[in-house]
Amino acid sequence: MDFHYLYASTSKYYGKEGQESINPVVFFKILLVGYLNNINSDRALLRYCADSLSIRLFLGYDLDEELPWHSTISRTRQLFGEEVFLSLFQDILRKCVQKGMVRGKRQCVDSAFIKANASMDSLVEKEVLEDASAFVDELEANSEFKTTSTRKKLVEQHHAWKKEAYKGMPGNSNSEKTDENGNLIRPKYLSNHTHYSPTDPDAKISTKPGKPRQLNYAGQLAVDDAHHVITGACVSTAGSKDSAIFSEIMDQTLDNLSQNEIEIEEVLADAGYSSGESLQYCQDKNINAYIPNFGQYKPEREGFVFNKEENRYECIKEGGNKALLPFKRIMTDSKGYQKTSYRSSEKDCGKCPLRAECCGKITKFKKIEDSLHKPLYDQMHEKLNKDKNYTRFLTKRRSSTVEPVLGTLINHHNMKRINSRGMKQAHKHVLMAALTYNLKKYLRFVVKKPSVVAQVISLKLGEVYCFLKTHLHELKNSFLSHSNFSILNYN
């Protein structure tokens, strides 16, 4: 591996005066040793490098030379920009492409939690001022458009949510302990809505079934299904959904493959990446995506059919008044999702015999809300159900491609825990783990040329064998048909 191009890409981070800094090639070689040997601590990494003769030879240090300090490694990691790590990742990916390890036809995307370098004991509750409502009223009094009404609503929702969340918690209502200000001491309710870590504000509280709550990041990967080479790697907050980061990981993957003149045909992801924005992104980029729709998606409404020409729902229930639900408006729900609202009139549903079971005992109209991107969800639903055998094949293909790669990175290549803080440092960490994995695959990959040669040789041997056998048979027939030979019959 020739890392000399790193001198040009890192030259802007070095000055011309002062004490001599660490060689960028030596720095990245030390990092590679750590990721290859699953060493997370900089102190332990430098001790390991100092005690190994082979690694000293690899780094270019003699026996009596002292290796850089661990603090130099951590400071240099923070100094270099993300583009340096990305360029190194792309360089190793380019070598994998040249060796025939990347096909580009099908990319599998998935994510995994990575423990942040911050403790849950560092959590601090977010403060909401008690006089926020009065302050908002003062601002609104002098505002022509009342632009702060949204902020007031959010503050009120925050207080209401905390009141409901603390309700019934152990020690909440019966505890008489108070702090120095006389406030009731409540147990910590670990949520990103109420708490944050001042040690690492980018780390978010997250959990999975059967695992404890902890501060995490989310590592995103795109893996080629030919030989499981990582084609894209980035990091996102663990508090956001995978669908929110789908465009970022795909932008990087498309850019990495386009540099090698490779186009993506199919993208496989799980239901966590399902969203209208993700499906619209794939449609705009002309990518054939297979992403199962999220659990709340409903392909059909029981008792109603959708009329595309009139843009309305029509009731088809037996015994009903056959009400029509025309389009009313585009609304935004409490979670920020845009939806299309369809609603019937009270004249149609007010005296309907099925009103109680369809609309409710009090409501006199029927209301149906759909996602603004429902046509995209319908297209995906139709694609997944068109050929179920192929869909099952793709599901197994995705899980057998990207999940083993994530497991290998977490257990063997130092991606279980991030040894620095901040989103940018976490991104560098994931890129280093990914390029280390690709480098290891590159070194172990063997081009199967001997098998092709053996097939050609066996084919030629078969042709020679057939030729000799044919001529031997002709020679035998000509020899036996000679006049000196005859068939003797004995009585």
Salt bridges, closest charged atoms under 4 A:
ASP2 OD1 - HIS4 ND1 2.53
ASP42 OD1 - ARG77 NH2 3.00
GLU82 OE1 - HIS427 ND1 2.42
GLU83 OE2 - LYS12 NZ 3.48
ASP91 OD1 - ARG94 NH1 3.31
ASP110 OD2 - ARG398 NH1 3.28
GLU125 OE2 - LYS162 NZ 2.91
ASP137 OD1 - LYS152 NZ 3.16
ASP225 OD2 - ARG103 NH2 2.91
ASP225 OD2 - ARG106 NH1 2.71
ASP225 OD2 - ARG397 NE 3.20
GLU266 OE1 - ARG106 NE 2.86
GLU314 OE2 - ARG312 NE 3.14
ASP333 OD2 - LYS339 NZ 3.64
GLU369 OE2 - LYS367 NZ 3.26
ASP370 OD1 - ARG301 NH2 2.84
ASP378 OD2 - LYS374 NZ 3.11
GLU403 OE2 - ARG398 NH2 3.31
